[in-house]
Amino acid sequence: MPKQESVATQQFVDIEEIKNGTVILKGGGLRRVLMVSGINFELKSEEEQNIITSTYQNFLNGLNFSLQIIIHSRKMNIEGYLEKMKERQENEPNELIKNQISEYSEFVKSFVEMNAVMAKTFFCVVPYDSIQVSGVGGSLIDSLKFWEKPKNNNKKKEEVFDQKINQLNQRADQVISGLSQIGLRVVALNDEELVELFYNLYNPATVERKEIQIAKQTQN
């Protein structure tokens, strides 16, 4: 029974495979997911704000492909933080400091329980589709041809796939370079981080297994 539910769920997921940091869709399209740090725009001077806005505008105008920008909001999970505070409290020899740590932990716990404290993560999804189709209709069938045509020639299929990956990498490098000029830190997610990301996206009601480690790097 659980297997049947798993198969039924997978039918609604458009992902065929995750390999070498690339999301391969069932229709043949490729996606590279970039995690982007944030900046406090309001704390910048007017001159700095104008420079950031102008640079971002030039970056968008220089793109010859679509770019999906996603803001992922989720309720902050502080269980790990509270566990560390508990360990710190147990190892603290000073009773006064130990009581302060206990009071602080209780305050943080009650505050998060009473208030919806949200953590925001920013992503850019860089696409590369096997066949670019203008208008509506036929796009799914055409994209599937990318996989069907070299069916009897595995070497040719691998060569075509490598070409698509190279094109995707060039686009991702262009996005990383453009956003870095604004002062943003950009990191491409690897296979494990992509699996964690999609697991959390498709299972919002469950407790997340752990924070995506790459997120800490974008904040440094």
Wavefront OBJ file of the C-alpha trace (Angstrom):
o trace
v 0.000 0.000 0.000
v 2.727 2.548 0.829
v 4.401 1.743 -2.504
v 1.193 2.507 -4.394
v 0.895 5.856 -2.607
v 4.531 6.648 -3.435
v 4.017 5.884 -7.119
v 0.832 7.960 -7.189
v 2.677 10.910 -5.652
v 5.561 10.682 -8.119
v 3.109 11.018 -11.009
v 2.508 14.630 -9.974
v 6.218 15.472 -9.746
v 7.652 16.676 -13.038
v 11.199 15.622 -12.157
v 12.727 12.669 -13.979
v 16.144 12.718 -12.328
v 18.608 14.863 -10.384
v 22.176 14.411 -11.566
v 25.352 16.494 -11.293
v 23.506 19.450 -9.820
v 20.984 19.461 -12.673
v 17.243 18.862 -12.441
v 16.139 16.802 -15.443
v 12.424 17.158 -16.149
v 10.231 14.447 -17.616
v 9.698 16.524 -20.749
v 13.442 16.741 -21.391
v 14.039 20.229 -19.984
v 16.984 20.996 -17.724
v 17.056 23.273 -14.689
v 19.863 24.622 -12.511
v 18.777 25.948 -9.110
v 20.806 28.785 -7.577
v 20.445 29.927 -3.985
v 20.905 33.678 -3.581
v 21.647 35.667 -0.457
v 19.686 38.812 0.381
v 20.774 42.372 1.086
v 19.130 45.012 3.259
v 18.279 47.495 0.542
v 16.749 50.006 2.956
v 20.013 50.405 4.872
v 21.885 51.411 1.727
v 22.494 55.052 0.881
v 20.525 56.596 -1.962
v 23.584 56.432 -4.206
v 24.124 52.752 -3.404
v 20.446 52.004 -4.031
v 20.608 53.673 -7.435
v 23.722 51.681 -8.353
v 22.110 48.399 -7.275
v 18.901 49.176 -9.178
v 20.768 50.179 -12.326
v 23.053 47.134 -12.199
v 20.087 44.803 -11.687
v 18.235 46.391 -14.588
v 21.256 45.942 -16.863
v 21.542 42.332 -15.718
v 17.930 41.564 -16.635
v 18.196 43.363 -19.974
v 21.270 41.316 -20.833
v 19.492 37.972 -20.494
v 18.288 36.226 -23.656
v 16.439 33.508 -21.745
v 13.746 33.356 -19.110
v 14.685 33.323 -15.436
v 12.442 32.176 -12.603
v 12.900 33.942 -9.254
v 11.390 32.218 -6.217
v 11.015 33.445 -2.642
v 10.464 30.449 -0.376
v 8.967 31.295 3.024
v 8.785 28.672 5.719
v 8.188 28.656 9.454
v 11.497 28.806 11.229
v 12.564 25.573 12.891
v 14.448 26.411 16.109
v 14.685 22.912 17.573
v 18.368 22.593 16.708
v 19.103 26.016 18.199
v 17.298 25.164 21.429
v 19.206 21.877 21.692
v 22.490 23.769 21.463
v 21.331 26.198 24.145
v 20.388 23.248 26.365
v 23.865 21.746 25.965
v 25.400 25.132 26.708
v 23.288 25.399 29.842
v 24.258 21.929 31.086
v 27.972 22.630 30.608
v 27.883 26.073 32.203
v 29.437 26.054 35.705
v 28.165 29.507 36.653
v 24.649 29.204 38.118
v 23.736 32.794 37.270
v 24.625 32.376 33.603
v 22.940 28.975 33.584
v 19.669 30.557 34.773
v 19.992 33.314 32.183
v 20.413 30.743 29.405
v 17.331 28.895 30.665
v 15.232 32.076 30.745
v 16.461 33.111 27.305
v 15.629 29.684 25.833
v 12.126 29.817 27.274
v 11.631 33.311 25.886
v 12.721 32.285 22.385
v 10.550 29.165 22.476
v 7.416 31.015 23.638
v 7.995 33.875 21.203
v 8.224 31.539 18.213
v 5.149 29.612 19.381
v 3.061 32.795 19.647
v 4.401 34.463 16.512
v 4.818 33.093 13.023
v 8.541 33.671 12.581
v 9.316 33.008 8.933
v 12.628 32.294 7.263
v 12.922 33.448 3.653
v 15.163 31.811 1.099
v 15.765 33.164 -2.401
v 16.276 31.026 -5.476
v 16.903 31.590 -9.168
v 15.955 28.760 -11.507
v 17.955 28.769 -14.739
v 16.216 26.822 -17.531
v 17.308 25.124 -20.691
v 14.689 23.373 -22.797
v 15.674 21.056 -25.622
v 13.455 22.834 -28.139
v 12.285 26.421 -27.872
v 8.696 26.689 -29.093
v 6.906 30.001 -29.494
v 3.204 30.091 -28.779
v 1.049 27.378 -27.248
v 0.746 23.742 -28.218
v 3.143 20.969 -29.106
v 5.860 21.965 -26.630
v 5.633 18.788 -24.557
v 5.712 16.489 -27.594
v 8.576 18.426 -29.156
v 10.622 18.346 -25.972
v 10.159 14.600 -25.665
v 11.706 14.163 -29.110
v 15.016 15.134 -27.562
v 14.978 11.836 -25.696
v 13.338 9.686 -28.381
v 15.350 10.588 -31.475
v 18.749 9.194 -30.400
v 17.118 6.115 -28.868
v 19.167 3.724 -30.996
v 22.408 5.617 -30.577
v 23.441 5.985 -26.932
v 26.679 7.778 -27.799
v 24.828 10.370 -29.844
v 22.315 10.793 -27.042
v 25.088 11.425 -24.513
v 26.743 13.960 -26.821
v 23.491 15.868 -27.256
v 22.871 15.767 -23.515
v 26.386 17.103 -22.810
v 25.732 19.963 -25.231
v 22.562 20.878 -23.353
v 24.429 20.761 -20.042
v 27.127 23.064 -21.425
v 24.487 25.553 -22.560
v 22.817 25.394 -19.146
v 26.152 25.922 -17.391
v 26.850 28.999 -19.508
v 23.492 30.463 -18.562
v 24.038 29.686 -14.890
v 27.484 31.321 -14.977
v 25.963 34.411 -16.595
v 23.345 34.669 -13.828
v 25.917 34.114 -11.075
v 28.202 36.773 -12.548
v 25.361 39.284 -12.958
v 24.000 38.861 -9.445
v 27.494 38.922 -7.928
v 28.007 42.393 -9.402
v 25.074 43.566 -7.285
v 26.797 42.268 -4.154
v 24.771 39.070 -3.824
v 26.272 35.703 -2.988
v 25.084 32.977 -5.353
v 25.658 29.238 -5.012
v 24.414 26.411 -7.222
v 22.754 23.592 -5.274
v 24.258 20.129 -5.536
v 22.344 16.847 -5.769
v 21.851 16.349 -2.023
v 20.702 19.934 -1.500
v 18.289 19.702 -4.429
v 16.758 16.523 -2.994
v 16.342 18.234 0.388
v 14.826 21.299 -1.240
v 12.213 19.389 -3.235
v 11.477 17.099 -0.311
v 10.680 20.137 1.834
v 8.645 21.761 -0.943
v 6.491 18.680 -1.489
v 6.162 17.896 2.238
v 5.404 21.255 3.879
v 3.431 19.702 6.744
v 6.285 17.509 7.950
v 9.188 18.608 10.085
v 12.134 19.356 7.820
v 15.000 16.952 8.193
v 17.683 19.627 8.366
v 18.586 23.044 7.078
v 20.145 23.228 3.645
v 23.804 23.693 4.510
v 24.439 25.867 1.475
v 22.084 28.489 2.939
v 24.623 29.226 5.651
v 27.276 29.869 3.000
v 25.160 32.517 1.254
v 24.873 34.403 4.541
v 28.640 34.614 5.143
l 1 2 3 4 5 6 7 8 9 10 11 12 13 14 15 16 17 18 19 20 21 22 23 24 25 26 27 28 29 30 31 32 33 34 35 36 37 38 39 40 41 42 43 44 45 46 47 48 49 50 51 52 53 54 55 56 57 58 59 60 61 62 63 64 65 66 67 68 69 70 71 72 73 74 75 76 77 78 79 80 81 82 83 84 85 86 87 88 89 90 91 92 93 94 95 96 97 98 99 100 101 102 103 104 105 106 107 108 109 110 111 112 113 114 115 116 117 118 119 120 121 122 123 124 125 126 127 128 129 130 131 132 133 134 135 136 137 138 139 140 141 142 143 144 145 146 147 148 149 150 151 152 153 154 155 156 157 158 159 160 161 162 163 164 165 166 167 168 169 170 171 172 173 174 175 176 177 178 179 180 181 182 183 184 185 186 187 188 189 190 191 192 193 194 195 196 197 198 199 200 201 202 203 204 205 206 207 208 209 210 211 212 213 214 215 216 217 218 219 220
